[in-house]
Amino acid sequence: MNLSITGHHVSVTPAIRDYVVGKLDRITRHFDHVIDMQVLLSVQKHDQKAEINLHVRGKDLFAEAVDEDLYAAIDGLVDKLDRQVIKHKTKIVNHRHEALKRQPLAE
């Protein structure tokens, strides 16, 4: 899994990097087929914005969150992304189960 964390008008300190990596462990714990993650942290006036592009096998997921606190924006971002990943995983698992149900039994 490739992870890149960049900042726009904000420096990415080791503390912020560790916080993001710690939070994204939750995503990889739910779905281990993650190929690439690009995180963009930016500041626009008084708002802190966190965005992520997540490339998984078969789909690209995007989430963003804006808050006055950068850490709160990262938390909101991970919550949104976690819901998307769980939904994607559920679709994959249900699709596989439906395919197995449709196969005729060998007798």
SULQUIQUI-V409445 format. One line per field, one symbol per residue. psi: psi as a letter, one per 30 degrees, with the letter a starting at -180 (. if undefined). burial: 1 if it has 16 or more other ideal C-beta (glycine too) atoms within 10 Angstrom, else 0. A space follows every 50 residues. Layout:
psi=???
burial=???
//
This chain:
psi=kkkkjlkjgkkjleeeeeeeeeeffeefeejghkekkjkkklkjcgkkkk lkkkjljflkkkllkklfkeeeeeeeeeeeeeeeeeeeeeeeeeeeeeee efkkkk.
burial=00001010000000010001001100100010010010111100000111 11010100001011101001001111110111011001000100000000 0000000
//
